[in-house]
């Protein structure tokens, strides 16, 4: 992948994360690639699509990232950075309060598990408010996961370390339609769950800070 294609892929994902709308060439030229013609952008988008990094819904000429595209993004575009939102998390050691505030700031669902069996979650309505989960199948699949949350946590609890992990698609034990950021601290598991279309940079920073509070 050349540098222009990398910039194009990052721009498509950044824009899609913000809007949940397929991203077209005219918008990309106007906002991200001002010195490149629309025709060139369309050609590069076609190449990215051939590589399986983006796709286009049948009802739109715009493109959206694929699971492969998100994985490339996670491997190549994330960076360590300060985040102003962490200041909104209060200096409390009460894990359930941390979870509630984390859910509010991230706009995602939060799971905290104190043992394999003792699982607390909040922010589920945040997930259902996302456009993707207005689709019946996605909503149903996510609800089914929540119904068996204790079982899923029990299966993965011992495999999670203090390293912050991102799992998406088929690698996500909470469902292929979701993105997951998960880690552990002081034997407490903490996880953020939401659509694959989430702001990974922001939410990784948030969970890194939140884990220090529990």
Protein Blocks (a to p, Z undefined) as FASTA:
>chain_A
ZZklmmmmmmmmmmmmmnopacdfklmmmmmmmmbcfklmmmmmmmmmmnopaccdfkbc
bdcddfklmmmmmmmmgccdddfklmmpccdfbfklmmmmmmmmnopacdddfbfklccd
ehklmmmmpmklmpmklmmmmmmmmmmmmmmmmmmmmmpcfbdcddehjllmnbjkbccd
dddeehiacdddddfbbcfklmmmmmmmmmmmZZ
